[in-house]
Amino acid sequence: MKKLVLLPLITLSIANASDVKLAFEYEKINVKKDTTLVDDNLNDIDSVAVSDDGNQICWIGKETKRKSSYPINLYFKDTSSKVSEKPTKIKKALLNAFTKCAFDNIGNIMTSELKWRPGAIVNTLYHSYRTGDFEPKTYQSVLRIYDTQTNSVISEVNALELGQKSKKEFIKHPRVSPDGKWVTFYTMGNFGTEGVYLYHVETKRIVHLGQYLDKHPTWSPDGSKILFHHQVSNRKEGGLEMSYLGYYDLNFSGIDTVEAKRILLDDMTKEGYSYHKHPAMYPDTNLLFFHGQEKPDGKKNIYVRSLEVNSKIYKLNFKKLEVALKKAKHPAVARNNSGLYFLGKEDQEGAKYKIYRLEPKLIKNLKNLVK
């Protein structure tokens, strides 16, 4: 068995979802050009990451068109490659699953990977069918670094070594600091304490930044902040899942000592619906990109704002493009001015998510528009 196949998920209905009041207002910015298709090889893509120098991208995807199959394969390619050129696939052990990828500061790929154990597939299928959420069960979670020249494993660290109480704690969304000294990740706290963590590569010290359901930690280009979205969710009871943006302001001292101040950019006391996720800060600017939706059953779009508390939010409208996009999500950036990468879905029947890039020229224009 080479692919993890999931049973159809339960759809949770939300009464009068379109009538839910929005907590925040959004101003529209039309994107008419300077958006490039980067790769369209795969049937489905989970998210995309960019190397520090902007020369490579990686993503988790799938090769089959089966809707019940989950993206668990790892791919990467040069950003200078042709759109139609096939990406490189990194081979994984049979029955294992890749869940996220990123690059370290020298261009190797770091992955969050699930190692199969007896009962893992059955338990995961049952949990997914019962709750509607994909949450691996019984797998062991590891972070691995792969050499992109040889596709071989350079190093591996498991959940216990990352300060968790069980190897089965799911290590999510790893990201390496610009100087290569720290790795940040988050957990749901299934076997311990939820939240965002820091791991010092040399000394192995673990720093827990706080017991909050803060997700998808991402470094600012200068390494002084970790961006996140804070999730408020009770979907299992049929309620609304909401999320808010924030960041940890970091103060490093000594070899592996860090203090963090948690700052929320969104006002959580505002009444109404908020769904702001996956923040990415563009280098040499104060621009914060993220994806969101404006109603619980709505379409995901890319938004931008300045990195300031309660700053004005702008929605990027891609419908003016030659090929209109009806959905966009998961922005990602390098640490130089090489554009903003994201996943987009064309406005046509049966369309799949493909990888697009907002060119640096457009980012420059946004700097003058976003206040």
ZALOKOL-605430 format. One record per residue: x, y, z of N, C-alpha, C in turn; residue in one letter. Coordinates in steps of 0.05 Angstrom, whole numbers, plus 32768, in hexadecimal, padded with zeros to 4 digits. Layout:
# ZALOKOL-605430
XYZXYZXYZa
...
//
This chain:
# ZALOKOL-605430
80117FE88000800080008000801180198000m
800F80297FEC802180407FE98014805B7FEFk
7FFA805B7FF17FED80757FF57FD98072800Ck
7FD88087801C7FC5808780327FAA80908027l
7F96807F80297F7B8085801E7F6880898034v
7F59809F80337F4780A580497F2A80A0803Fl
7F19809980527EFD8096804C7EF180B28049l
7EDA80B5803C7ECD80CF80397ECA80DD8055p
7ED080F680567ECE810580707EB2810E8075l
7EAC8110808E7E92811A80977E9081388091i
7E7B814180857E78815E80807E68816A8097t
7E73817D80A47E66818A80BB7E5681A280B1l
7E3C81A280B37E2C81B980A97E2A81CE80BEs
7E2A81E780B47E2781FE80C67E0F820E80BCi
7DFB821080CD7DE2821E80C57DE7823B80C0a
7DDC824580A97DDD826180A27DFA826C80A2n
7E0D825C80987E29826480997E2D827E808Aa
7E1E828280747E22829A80647E1882B48072s
7E0982B080887DFE82C780967E1082CF80AEd
7E2682C180B27E3782C780C97E4582E280C5v
7E4482F280D97E50830D80D87E6F830B80D8k
7E7C831C80C77E99831D80C77EA4832F80DDl
7EB9832680EA7EC6833680FF7ED7834D80F3a
7EE1834980DA7EF3835C80CF7EEA836480B3f
7EF1837C80AA7EEB8386808F7F038382807De
7EFD837E80637F128379804F7F0F838B8037y
7F258397802F7F2583A880167F3183978000e
7F2583997FE87F2E83887FD27F4483967FC2k
7F5983867FBA7F6D838F7FA77F6E837C7F8Fi
7F6983877F777F6883767F5F7F85836F7F56n
7F8983567F517FA3834C7F477F9F83467F29v
7FAA83577F187FA483547EFB7FBB83477EECk
7FD383477EF77FEA833B7EE87FFF83347EFDk
8017832C7EF2802E83267F038028830E7F16d
801782FC7F0D801282E37F1B801982CC7F09t
802B82BA7F11803782A57F00803082897F0At
802882787EF88024825C7EFE803F824F7F00l
804582417F17805F82367F1B806082177F17v
804B82097F1F804A81EC7F1C802D81E37F1Cd
802781D17F09800C81C67F08800C81A87F02d
8020819A7F0C8024817E7F068011816B7F15n
800A81727F2E7FFE815F7F407FE081617F41l
7FD3814C7F4C7FB6814B7F4F7FAC815B7F66n
7FBC815E7F7B7FB4816D7F927FCD81757FA2d
7FCD818D7FAE7FE481977FBC7FDA81A17FD7i
7FEA819B7FED7FE281A380087FEC81BF800Ed
800681C4800A801181DF8010802C81E08002s
803781F88000805181FD7FF38064820B8005v
807E8206800380928214801280A9821C7FFFa
80B88231800680CC823D7FF580E7823D8003v
80FC82377FF5811782388001811E82568007s
8131825A8018813982758020814282868009d
8150827A7FF6815982897FDF8145828B7FC8d
812E827F7FCC811982817FB7811D82707F9Fg
8131825E7FA08137824E7F88812982337F87n
811C822A7F9D810F82117F9E80F482137FACq
80E182027FA580C881FF7FB380C481E17FB9i
80B681DC7FCE80AE81C07FD5809181C07FDDc
808581A97FDA806981A67FE2806281897FE7w
804B81857FF58040816A7FFA802881677FE7i
802881527FD78012814E7FC4800B81317FC0g
7FFA812C7FAD7FF381107FA77FF2810C7F89k
7FF580F37F817FF680EC7F647FDC80E27F59e
7FCB80D87F6B7FB280CD7F627F9C80E27F61t
7F8780DE7F517F7080F07F507F5B80E87F64k
7F5F80D37F737F4B80CA7F867F4780E07F9Br
7F2E80E87F9F7F2780FC7FB37F2C80F27FCFk
7F2A80D87FD37F2D80CD7FEE7F4A80CA7FF7s
7F5D80CF7FE47F7980CD7FEB7F8480E77FF5s
7F9680E680097FA180FE80157FBD8103800Ay
7FC5811D80067FE081237FFC7FF5811A8011p
80078108800A801B80FE801C803680FB800Fi
803981047FF6805381027FE88061811D7FE7n
807C811C7FE6808C81347FE8809981397FCDl
809681527FC380A2815A7FAA80B181757FADy
80C481797F9B80D181937F9A80DB81987F7Df
80E081B27F7780EA81B97F5D80F781D57F5Fk
810881DB7F4B811381F67F4980FE82097F40d
80FF82217F4B80EB82367F4380F0823F7F26t
8107823A7F1B810D82427F008104822D7EEBs
80FA82167EF580F182007EE380D882087ED4s
80D381FC7EBE80BB82007EAE80A381F57EBEk
808C82017EB9807481F87EC7806E81DB7EC2v
807281D27EAA806B81B67EA2808181A27EABs
809881AC7EB380AE819A7EBB80A7818B7ED5e
80AA81717ED580A381617EEC80B481677F04k
80A981697F1C80B9816E7F3480C781547F3Dp
80DA81577F4F80E881407F5A80D781367F72t
80D4811C7F7380C6810F7F8980DA81027F9Ck
80D781077FB680E880FA7FCA80DB80E07FD3i
80E980CB7FD180DE80B07FD880DB80AE7FF6k
80C580A37FFF80C0809E801C80BC80808020k
80BF8079803980BB805D8041809D8055803Ca
8099803C8035807E80328030806C80368048l
8055804180448040804680588046805F8069l
805D806B80668062808580748054809B8065n
805380B38071804580CA8065805480E3806Ba
805980F380568063810E8059804B8120805Ff
804E81338072803781458078803D81638073t
8057816B8077805E81878071807B81878068k
8083819C805A809F819F805280A781BC8055c
80C181C0805880CD81DB805A80EA81D88052a
80F981EE8050811581EE804A812581F88062f
813C81EC8067814E81F8807B815D820F806Fd
816F821B807E817D823380748192822E805Fn
81988214805981AC820F8044819F81FF802Di
818581FE802C817781F28014817081D58016g
817581C8802D816B81AD8030814D81AE8038n
813F81988033812281978039811D818A8054i
810E819880658105818D807F80E88184807Bm
80E2816C808580C78162808380BC815B809Ft
80A2815D80A18093815080B78089813680ABs
8091812080B7808B810680AB807F80F380C0e
806C80E280B7805F80CF80C8806A80B380C1l
807480A580D6807E808A80D28069807680DAk
8063806480C7804E805080CB8054803D80E2w
803F803780F1804080238106802680128104r
80267FF9810D800E7FE8810B7FF57FF68115p
7FE07FF581057FC78001810D7FC4801E8105g
7FD9802B80FB7FD8804880F57FC4804F80E0a
7FC3804080CA7FB1804780B47F94804380BCi
7F8E802C80C97F73802780D27F69803C80E6v
7F7A804280F97F728055810E7F6E80718102n
7F7F807980EF7F7C809380E27F63809480D1t
7F5D807F80C37F45807E80B27F2C808180C4l
7F2C807280DA7F15807280EC7F11808E80F8y
7F27809A81017F2580B5810D7F1B80C980F8h
7F2580C880E07F1D80DA80CB7EFF80D780C4s
7EF680BE80C27EDA80B980BC7EC880C380D3y
7ED180C080EC7EC080C781037EBF80E58108r
7ED580F381037ED6810F810B7ED6812280F3t
7EDD811880DB7EE0812B80C47EFB813880C3g
7F0D813380D57F27814080D67F3D812A80D0d
7F50813280BF7F67812080BB7F7B812580D1f
7F7E811380E37F91811480F97F9E80F880FCe
7FB780F580F47FC480DB80F57FC380CE8111p
7FBD80B581127FBC80A6812B7FD0808E812Ak
7FDF808B81407FF180758144800B80778135t
800C808981208026808E8113803A809A8127y
805380988121806880A6812F807180BE811Fq
807580D4812C807B80ED811E809880F48120s
80A580FC810980C18103810980C4811C80F7v
80DA812A80FC80E4813F80EA80FD813480DCl
80FE813580C28115812C80B3811F814280A0r
81398142809C814681548089815181438072i
814A814A80598152813C80418165814D8031y
817A81418026818C814E8014817F814E7FF8d
817A81657FED816C81677FD3817E815E7FBBt
8198815A7FC081A981507FAB81A881327FA8q
81A681257FC081A681077FC0818B80FC7FC8t
8179810D7FD3815F81047FDD816180F27FF5n
817880F28003817D80E18019817880F08034s
817280E18049816D80EC8063818880F58070v
8189810E807981A181188086819E811580A4i
8187811B80AF8183811980CC8165811480D2s
8160810A80EA8145810580F2814281098110e
812C8115811981268119813581098112813Av
81038103814F80E780FA815480D9810C8168n
80C08107816C80B08118817E80BA8119819Aa
80C3810281A480CE810281C080E6811481C2l
80F8811481AE810F812581AE8108814281ABe
80F0814781A280E68163819F80D5816C81B6l
80D8815E81CD80CB816781E680AF815D81EAg
80A6814A81DA808B814081DD808B812681EFq
8073811E81F880718108820A806E80ED81FCk
806A80EE81E2806680D581D3807180DA81B6s
807C80C481AB808480C5818F806C80C9817Ck
805480C58186803C80C78176803180E38175k
803D80F68184803481128182803B811C8166e
802781278158802A8130813D8039814B813Cf
8052814B813280628163812F805A81718115i
805081898117804481978100805381B080F8k
805381B580DE805C81CE80D2807881D780DCh
808D81C680D880A881CE80E080B381E480CEp
80C181F780DA80CE820D80CA80E9821380D7r
80FD821680C78118821B80D0811D823980D1v
812B824380E68131825F80E88144826880D3s
8145828280CC8157828C80B78175828580BCp
817D828480D68199827D80DC819E826080DFd
8189824F80DC818B823280DE818E822780FAg
818C8238810E8191822E812A817982238137k
8161822B812F81488223813C813582178128w
812482058132810D81FA812480F482008134v
80E0820C812780C68210813580B281FC8129t
809F81F4813A808A81E28132807381E58146f
805C81D88140804781D88154803B81BD8157y
802D81B8816D801E819F8172800281A6817Ct
7FF1819281797FD5819481837FD3818B81A0m
7FE9818181AC7FE9817881C77FDA815F81CDg
7FDA814C81BA7FCB813381BE7FD8812281D4n
7FF3812581D88001811581EC8010812881FFf
800881418201801781538212800A816F8210g
801B8183820B8012819F820C801281AA81F0t
7FFC81B681E77FF981C281CD800981DC81CBe
800E81E581B2801A81FE81AE803281FE819Cg
803F8216819A805782198189807082148199v
80838206818D809C81FF819A80B48209818Ay
80CA820C819780E48211818B80F781FB8193l
810781F2817F811B81DD8184813681E7817Ay
814A81E8818D816481F28185817481DB8179h
817D81DE8161818981C7815281A381BD815Fv
81B481CF816A81CD81C7817581CB81BC8191e
81BD81CA81A381BC81C281BF81A481B081C5t
819181AD81B38179819C81B6816681A881CAk
816981C181D2815781CC81E6813B81D181DAr
812681CC81E9810B81D081E180FF81E881F0i
80F281FA81E180E5821181EE80C8821181E5v
80B6821081F88099821181F38090822D81F6h
8085823981E0807E825581E08063825B81EEl
8053824881F5803A824D82038025823881FCg
80138234820F7FFE8220820B7FE6822E81FEq
7FE8823281E57FD3823D81D47FD0822C81BBy
7FB9822B81B07FB5821D81967FBE822F8180l
7FD8823681807FE58246816B7FF082338156d
7FEB8238813D7FF282258128800282328112k
800F82218102801F822880EB8033823E80F0h
8045823A81048059824E8109806C825280F2p
8072826B80EB8083827280D48095828980DCt
80AF828780D680C2829C80DD80BE82B580CCw
80C282CC80D880C582E480C980E082E380BAs
80E382F280A480FC82F08095811582F580A5p
8114830680B9812B830D80C9812F82FB80E2d
811C82E880E6811E82D580FC811782E08118g
810C82F9811981068305813380EA82FE813Cs
80D982F2812B80BD82ED813280B582D18127k
80A182C68134809482AE812A807782B48127i
806E82B4810E805282BA8108804182A1810Cl
802782A481128016828D81177FF982968112f
7FE7828281117FCB828881147FC08278812Ch
7FB08285813C7FA4827981547F89826F814Dh
7F84825581517F6B824881497F5882468160q
7F3F824E815B7F29824A816D7F158238815Fv
7F12821F81697F03820C815A7EF381F9816Bs
7EDA81F481637ECB81DD816F7EBB81D08159n
7EC981CB81427EBC81BF812B7EB081A48131r
7EBD819581447EB3817B81497E97817B8155k
7E90819281617E748196816B7E6381A58157e
7E6D81A9813F7E5D81B6812A7E5F81D4812Bg
7E7181E0813A7E7381FD813C7E8682088128g
7E8C8222812B7E9E823081187EBB822C811Fl
7ECC8229810B7EE9822A810F7EF282478108e
7EFE8254811B7F08827081167F258271811Dm
7F33828481107F50828781167F5882A48113s
7F6D82AB81217F7782C781237F9582C78120y
7FA082DD81157FBD82DF81107FCB82EB8128l
7FE582E3812B7FF682EE8140801282E7813Bg
802482EF814D804082E7814B804D82E88167y
806382D98169807482D98180808C82EB817Ay
80908300818A80A78311818880BE83058199d
80D482FD818C80E882ED8198810082FE81A1l
810B82F681B88124830381C2813782ED81CAn
814D82EA81BA816082D581BE817782DF81CFf
818282CD81E0819982D381F081A882B981F5s
81C382BA81F881D282A281FB81D1829081E3g
81D7827781E681D7826481D081BB825C81C8i
81AB825581DD8191824981D7817B825481EAd
817D826C81F28169827882048158828C81F4t
813E828B81F7812C829D81E9811482A481FAv
810C82BD81F980F482C6820580E182CF81EFe
80C782CB81F380B382D181DE809C82E081E9a
809482F581DC807C830481E2806782FE81CDk
805082F581D6803A82ED81C38028830581BDr
8025830C81A480168323819B8001831A8187i
7FE88321818B7FD2831B81787FCE83338167l
7FCD832F814C7FC8834481397FAB834A8136l
7F9A8335813A7F7D833881387F71833B8154d
7F5C834A81557F4E834E816E7F3A83388172d
7F40832581847F2E830E81887F1483158196m
7F12832D81A17EF9833581AF7EE4833F819Bt
7EEC834381827ED9834D816E7EC483388169k
7EAC834081677E96832D81627E9583278144e
7E92830D813E7E8F830581227EA482F0811Ag
7EA282E881017EB282D280F77ECD82DB80EEy
7EE282CC80F57EFD82D180ED7F0C82B880E5s
7F1882B780CD7F2682A080C47F3F82A980B5y
7F5482AE80C47F6E82B880BA7F8382A380C0h
7F91829980AB7FA3828280AF7FBD8285809Ek
7FD1827580A67FE9827180977FF8828B8090h
8000829B80A3800E82B4809E802A82B18092p
803282C38081804D82C38076805582E18071a
806B82E8807D80748304807B808883078064m
8083831B80538094831F803B80AD832E8043y
80C58325803A80DF8331804280E1834F803Ap
80EE835E804B80F4837B804680DA838B8043d
80C48381804F80AB8390804F809E838C806At
8088839A806E807783958086805D8386807En
805E837880678046836B805C8043834F8067l
802C834980718025832F807B800F8323806Al
8016830D805C800282FF804B7FF782E7805Bf
7FDE82E180557FD282C980627FBA82C18051f
7FAE82AA80577F9582A3804A7F7E82A3805Eh
7F6682A780537F4F82A880647F3682A38054g
7F1F82A480627F0582A380547EF282B48064q
7EDE82BE80567ECC82D280627EB182C7806Be
7EAE82AD80697E9782A080757E9E82838079k
7E928275808C7E9A825A80937E9A8246807Cp
7E89824A80687E88823880517E9382468038d
7EA4825B803C7EAD826B80267EC782608019g
7ED0826F80047EE882677FF67F0082758002k
7F17826780027F2F8272800D7F3C82867FF9k
7F46829C80047F5482B07FF47F6D82B98002n
7F7F82C77FF37F9782D27FFF7F9182EF8007i
7F9B82F6801F7F978311802A7FB3831D8031y
7FB4833780347FCD8344803C7FC7835B804Fv
7FD9836080627FD6837680757FF2837D807Er
7FF58393808D800E839980998011838B80B4s
8029838680BC802E837880D5802A838B80EDl
8012839380F1800A83A481077FF0839B8113e
7FED839F812D7FD48397813A7FBC83A6812Ev
7FA7839681277F8E83A1811B7F9383B18101n
7FA783AA80F27FAC83B780D97F9683B180C4s
7F9383C280B07F7F83BF809B7F8583A6808Bk
7F71839880837F74837F80747F6B83828057i
7F7B837880447F74837980287F72835D801Cy
7F5E8359800B7F5A83407FFE7F6483427FE1k
7F75832F7FD97F7E832E7FBE7F6A83207FACl
7F61832E7F977F4D83247F857F5B831B7F6Bn
7F5B83017F667F6982F57F4F7F5682F17F37f
7F3E82FA7F387F2B82F57F237F3083067F0Ak
7F42831A7F0C7F48832A7EF57F5F831E7EE4k
7F6A83077EED7F7F82FA7EDE7F7482EE7EC5l
7F8682E77EB27F7E82DA7E9A7F7182BF7EA0e
7F7D82B17EB47F7082997EBF7F67829F7EDBv
7F4E82A37EDF7F4382AB7EF97F4782957F0Ea
7F4E829D7F267F51828B7F3C7F39828E7F4Fl
7F2C82787F557F15827A7F677F1D82757F84k
7F3482697F897F3E82647FA47F5C82687FA5k
7F6682707FBC7F8282747FC07F8982707FDEa
7F9F82637FE47FA6825E80007FC482588003k
7FCC8256801C7FE7824E80247FFE825E8018h
80008278801E801682888014803082808020p
8046828380118061827C801A8075828E800Da
808A8294801B809F82A7801180BB829C8016v
80CE82A6800680EA82A1800B80F382B7801Ea
810E82BA8022811882CF8033812582E58021r
811E82E58008812682FA7FF6810E83037FE5n
811283167FD480FD83217FC480F883107FABn
80ED82F87FAF80E882E67F9880CB82E07F94s
80B982F07FA0809D82EC7F9B808F82DC7FB1g
807482DC7FB0806482CD7FC3805882B57FB6l
805D829D7FC1805282847FB68038827D7FC5y
802682717FB7800D82697FC37FFF82547FB2f
7FEB82477FBD7FDB82337FAE7FC282417FA3l
7FBC823D7F8A7FA482487F7E7F9482347F6Fg
7F7A82387F6E7F6882267F5F7F5982367F4Ak
7F59822D7F317F4D823C7F1C7F2E823B7F1Ee
7F21824F7F137F0482517F147EF782417EFEd
7EFA82267F017EEE82147EEE7EE881F97EFBq
7ED681EA7EF07ECE81D17EFB7EE581BD7EFDe
7EE881B07F147EFC819B7F177F1881A57F1Ag
7F1C81BF7F1E7F3781CA7F217F4581C17F3Ba
7F5F81BD7F397F6F81B67F507F8181CD7F58k
7F8B81CC7F717F9E81E17F797FB881DE7F6By
7FC381F47F617FDD81F67F547FED820B7F62k
8007820B7F5C8019821E7F69801D82377F58i
8018824E7F64801A82687F57802E827A7F66y
8037828F7F58804982A27F65804082BF7F5Er
803D82CF7F72803B82EC7F6E805782F77F6Al
805C83057F548076830E7F4D807F83267F5Fe
809983297F6380A3833F7F748098835B7F6Bp
8094835F7F52808983797F48806E837F7F55k
805D836A7F578043836E7F63804683747F81l
805883667F8F805D836B7FAB806583887FB0i
807583937F9E807E83AE7FA0806683C17F9Fk
805383BB7F8D803B83CC7F8B802A83CA7FA4n
802983B27FB0801983AE7FC8802483BE7FDFl
803E83C17FE0804B83D17FF5804083EE7FF6k
803983F87FDE802E84137FDD801084157FE3n
800283FE7FE17FE583FD7FE57FDD83F68001l
7FEC83E4800E7FE583DA80287FEE83EE803Ev
7FDB83F8804D7FE1840C80617FDE8400807Dk
//
